[in-house]
């Protein structure tokens, strides 16, 4: 892969604490990156917060500026017309603070309300794709991950549940050639929950993590964290094989990535909002467990063929990149 054009980790230049990752825990990489020829020349420790000792920093990549998008952020949305504008406001503010050309791609999962119209009308100028029928969150994410034009492609939820500092950290890890995919992890040391979770939801999460540890990956304790970052080639390779249309698609993506041999890393996250979660324990938990078992059977010894379909969709609006100094427009 080609590293970010002139981009440095935002905390390497002494940026504010708001722009830094929420924890100072060295990343764990599962294997050598398949995709990147660029390697960091050194690791150095740097103070972050008073309560955290150090964090890995990555050197600036010696590359000439390139046109196009550095990053695509995929946002799946279903009946989110009332809440989506506020989330896009938050994304717009974050994008403006980054030295990256960013494509925000909203994928409307066949909403019955004006979700697509709200996304298209927002001044952020995001791309908007609408599925012709309600296919499920997994199907919406699969569509966005395969259509995203950034050199790095990520997804997060429509209510922006996580501090986006972790998103930048994941991008820098991939840009530096440390890993091909990066998963946010609420179970990691340094992760913070700034909202109070219900006892029932916490118990269900622990039970689901126990299942995924046995069937998906023992070293990825939180498969359902809604913040994941991929090198573009890895994203297309993985999501052409992920067939789960429902909420358990994350777990299948992790399993497929492992079967394909992609190097992964995990980063801590700060949970700042969970009020918008649409997962119902009563309605969705049985289907999620069934999908996990099906994914394990489907990818028991190999990643399988790249036959996962892209749902029928229409592109309502294409995003235009923010042109950064010293860079040509795409």
Secondary structure, DSSP 8 states (H G I E B T S, - for coil): ----SS---TTTTT--GGGS-S--------S--SS-----S--EE---STT----EE---------SS-SEEEEEEESS-HHHHHHHHHHHHHHHHTSSS-EEEEEEE-S-SSSHHHHHHHSTT--EEEEESS---HHHHHHHHHHH--SSEEEEEETT--B-THHHHHHHHHHHTTS-SEEEEETTSTT-EE-S---HHHHHHHHHHHHHHHHHT-TT-S-TT-SEEEEEHHHHHHHHTT----STTHHHHHHHHHHHHT--EEEEE-EE---TT----HHHHHHHHHHHHHHHHHHTSSS---S------EEEEE-------TT----
